[in-house]
Amino acid sequence: MAPHMTPRPLPEPVDIARARRAQLLAAINALECALAVPARDPTWTAQVSAGVDRLADAFDAHIIATEGADGMYAEILRNAPRLNFAVNQLVVEHADARSAIAGLGKLVADLAGAAPDAPADLIERIREEGTQLLASLVRHRQRGADLVFEAYAHDIGGCD
C-alpha cells in the first residue's frame, strides 16, 4: 500500500481562481434556476435579468483571477509552459462567453421592454441561448479543472 501523499499547497493565484470558480458555479446555478421558472410568472424576467447580471459579475471576476498578469494562467505558464495552447483556448472561450452573456442580457432587456405583451418566441430564444451559454460554461469549468490538474496534479473542486 502506497503511503498517503498530501498534495502541495496551490499557489495563491490558483487559490484565488478557485474561489472565483465557486462564485461562478453559484451564478451558473442561479441563472439555471431563473430560466426554469415558468415564463409567464410575473417575476420571470426580473429573475432572469438578475441571474444574467450575477453571471456577468462572476465571470468578470473569473477572468481577472485567471487572465491577469498575476493570475492563474500566468502562474501555470511559469511552471508548465507546455500548457500554453490549453491556456490560450480558455482565453478564447472567455471572449466568447463574455459576448454570449452580453447578448443574453440584451435579449432580456428587450423582453423587459416588451412586457407584458412579450412574444413567446423571444422567451424561447432567451431560454435556448441561456441554456447553451450555461452548457458552454460548464464545459469551460471542466477544461479549467483539467488544466490545473495537468499543471499541479491537484483537483480544484467540481461542485463544492
N, C-alpha and C positions, 0 to 999 in steps of 0.2 A: 504494500500500500504506500503510495507516494505521500510525503509529508504535505500538509496543507500550506499553501503559499498565500500570503496576504498580498493582494495587488498593491503596487506602489501608489502613493497619492497622485492624483491627477494634477497637472499644472493649473495654476489659478485661471488662466483664460478658458480652459476646458471646463473647469468647475463653474465658472460664471455662465458659460454657454449651457451647461446642464440645467441651471436654474431657469434660464430663459426658455429652454426646451420644455420644462414643466409648465411654464406660463403659456407657451404656445399650445400645448396639448389642452389645457383648460379652455383656451379661447376657441380651439377647434371644436371641442365638445359643446361649448355654449352655442356656437353657430349651428351645429348639427341639431341641437335641441330646439333652437328657434325655428329652423326650417321645417322641423317635424310638427310644429303646432298647426292645427287646421288653418288654412289660408284665409278663411272668412272670419276667423276670430278677430275681433276689432283691435287686438293688440299685436297681431302677427307682424305687420310692417314695422312697428316700433321695436319689437323683439329682434327681428332680423337685422334692422338697422344698427341696433346696439351690438348685436353679435358681430357684424362686419366691422364696426368701429373697434371693438375689443380685439378682433383678429388682426386688424391693421396695426394697432399699437403693439401687440405681442410680436408680430412679425418684424416690425421695425426694430424692436429691442433684440430680437434674434439675429437680425442682420448686423447690428452694431457689435454684438457679442462674438459673432463669427468672422466677419469680414474686416473689422477694424485693424489698424496697424498693430495693435497689441492683442488682437482677437485670437480665437481658437484656430482659425485656418493658418495664420502666420506662425503660431506656436507649433502646429502639426508639421508645417513645411520646414521649420527649423530642425525638427527631429526626424522627419521622414520625407525628404524631398521627392521620393518616388511616388508620393501620393498627389503630386501636382495636378494630374489630369482629373482625379476624383474631386479635388477641391474646386477646380475650375468649373466642373459640371454643376456642383452645388451652387456656385456663384451665379451661373446662368439661370438655374432654377429659381434663385431669389428674384431676379429681374422678372421672370415670367410670372411668378406668384404675386409679386407686388402689383404687376399690371392687372392680373386677374382679380385681385382684391379691390383695386380701384374701379375696375369695370363693374364688379358686382355692386359696389357702393353706389355707382351711378344708376344702375338699374333700380336699386331700392329707392333712391331719391326720386327717380321718375315715377315709381309706383306711389310714393307718398304724395306726390303732386297730383296724381290721378284719382286718389281715393276720394269718395267711396265707390266710384264707378270704375275701378281698376279692371282692365281687361284680363281675362283668365289666362291668356297666352303670356302676358308679362309675368304673372305669378309663376306659371310653369317654367318660364325661362329663368327666373331667379332661382327657383329650386334646382333646375338642371345645372346651371352654371355654378351654383353654390355647392352642389354635391360633387361635381367634377373638381372644383377647387379643393374641397376637403380631401378627396381621394388623392390628389396630387401632393397635398401637404403631408398626408400620412406616408406616402412613398418617399417624400423628401426626408422626413424624420428617420425613416428606416435607413436610407443611404447615409445620413449623418451619423447614425449609430454605428453603421458598418465602418465608416471612415475612422471614427475614434477607436473602435476595436482594432482595426488594422494598424493604427499608429501606436496604440498603447496596450493592446490586448486587455482592454478594460470595457465593461459594459456601462454605458452612461444612463441606462434606465429606459424602459419602454413606456409603461403606463402608470408608473407611480407618481 
